[in-house]
Amino acid sequence: MPTPKDENTLVVVKPDGIKKSLTGNILTKLAEARLVIIGAKVLHVSRELAEAHYRHLKDKPFFNDLLDYIQGKPYGEEYQRVLALVYKGPEAIRRVRAIAGSTNPEEADPVSIRGSYGRITTKGVFENVIHASSDATDAEREIKLWFKPDEVVGDVYPVKKTSRPAGEETVWA
């Protein structure tokens, strides 16, 4: 029987997961997949990143609420951040999605991450505490959107070197 090919997948612990102090619980549940974390960072989600990430939902009536949600705006400035991770391993996408559960928290298995910790707001937004890539095409697009090549350990996708004019950069003092 052939061995499953390694895949990469993006996982984002959303602002409601941060606010509810669920990061440790979520990482513990994801550890059941026995995958390797090859990228991780905490970041503020810009409007541009939110729009690019959810571009497939731009025509939905809840689009702006969704953008506010992923940016953490409903939770106050202290929670306007996410934890983004890249996992790698055999069948990573399927395995992470099984642990994450259905996008709709009310339909998710009660022992899944979304079934355990998610809810639907009165505006109809799924506060499902976690994002998980849906397929290999989305995983590649999302990882490239959320991470630079040097923020991921190993060669996950082809890269190229480019030259840019020197510009202003923030460095550690």
ABEGO torsion letter per residue (X at the ends): XBBBBBBBBBBBBBAAAAAAGAAAAAAAAAAAAGBBBABBBBBBBBAAAAAAAAAAAAABAAAAAAAAAAAGAAAEAAABBBBBBBBBEBGAAAAAAAAAEBABAAABBAABAAAAABBBBAAGBBBAGBBBBABAAAAAAAAAAABBAAABBEBABBBBBBBBBBBBBBBBX
